[in-house]
Structure formats: C-alpha cells, structure tokens
Amino acid sequence: MGLYLGDGCISPVSSPEKKVWALRIACANAWPGLIDECVGAVRAVRPDNRVRTIQRPGCVEVNSHSKHWPCLFPQHGPGRKHERRIELAAWQREIVGADPRPFVRGLLHSDGCRPTNRVRRPSGDGWYEYPRYLFTNVSADIRDLYTEALDLLGIPWKQNKPIEISVARREAVARLDGFVGPKH
C-alpha cells in the first residue's frame, strides 16, 4: 500500500469495455531488493495473477493486470494523487491500524530517506551528526496518512518543511530502524 501511494498508479489496459487494469509501481534500479519485495507483495495480494518487471529508464516497473485493482486500491482516480482526495477505505484502515509498520516502511521506501544531519554546535566549535528519517510527498493526504501511522506507533515526528516530515529523535530513529531497514 505504501509503495503504491508513493510510486504507483492504476491505469486501464486495452479497451475500457474489458475493465482490466494495470497496477504499476516504479522502483529505482538502485534498489534490487526493494524491487523483489514489491514483486512479492503484489504476488501475495493477487497470487493467481502474473507479475511482470519491465525495465524503464532508471527504474523497473512492477506490473500486474487484474479487474480487481480498483477494488483493492480505491484511492485510484483520475489525475495526480496530490490533486485529489486520498484516504484509506475502512478495511484498509483496519489493516494499517492492526500493524502500521509495513505501511510506514512502504511509504519511506518510496518517498523517504535516512540521511545523516550535520549541525554546527551552538558554541560554534565543531559539528555533531545524527541520523534521521525524512518523508517528502506533495499530497497532504498522504503525509497525513504517514503521520497517523507514526502516531499509532508512538513515534514522534515534526513537519519541518511544507511537504516534508522529519523523525529525528534518537529513540524514534532506532524504532524505525528496527522495521524499516535500509533500502537494498
């Protein structure tokens, strides 16, 4: 779900009368492990459907056709995600509420990073560094879903820029490290 909200879309395949849809999730070439995990997740959701990987410039498109994708991802709609309402269906909220970690992990692996922040000491002599997680998404609704999931996990966060959420407290970063892990 998180990967779909960050880097995915659903689009019609061939003629509209057939009502067949393609789920497409773009995964950067730099993270082959993430591509494999995405393929595994799509297979787990629709085990009888074929899952393809299609090489695109700089990324691999994980692709699968089904008449059921709009039912499974009701966030689908015309236009860009940040220009339309994005909310979880009741059954999706129940799944995320039971264990928000996979949802947070997917969102961070699509639209997040774990950089090292370097700050000059207040005294002016020297620097200190610490890791943090940043999540950037133009959609306020997707940012809200991310922060709601962090709240469910008891992970403190701050909105440090209009489209960016930061998790920087040492304990919070350690909690995220425990289940997000590095992109690979």
C-alpha positions, 0 to 999 in steps of 0.5 A: 500500500505504501509503495503504491501511494508513493510510486504507483498508479492504476491505469486501464489496459486495452479497451475500457469495455474489458475493465482490466487494469494495470497496477504499476509501481516504479522502483529505482534500479538502485534498489534490487531488493526493494524491487523483489519485495514489491514483486512479492507483495503484489504476488501475495495480494493477487497470487493467481495473477502474473507479475511482470518487471519491465525495465524503464529508464532508471527504474523497473516497473512492477506490473500486474493486470487484474479487474480487481485493482480498483477494488483493492486500491480505491484511492485510484482516480483520475489525475495526480494523487496530490490533486485529489482526495486520498484516504484509506477505505475502512478495511484498509484502515483496519489493516494499517491500524492492526500493524502500521509498520509495513505501511510506514516502511512502504511509504519511506521506501518510496518517498523517504530517506535516512540521511545523516544531519550535520549541525554546527554546535551552538558554541560554534566549535565543531559539528555533531551528526545524527541520523534521521528519517525524512518523508517528502510527498506533495499530497497532504493526504498522504503525509497525513496518512504517514503521520497517523501511522507514526502516531499509532506507533508512538513515534514522534515526528515534526513537519519541518518543511511544507511537504516534508516530515522529519523523525529525528529523535534518537529513540524514534530513529532506532524504532524505525530502524528496527522495521524499516531497514535500509533500502537494498 
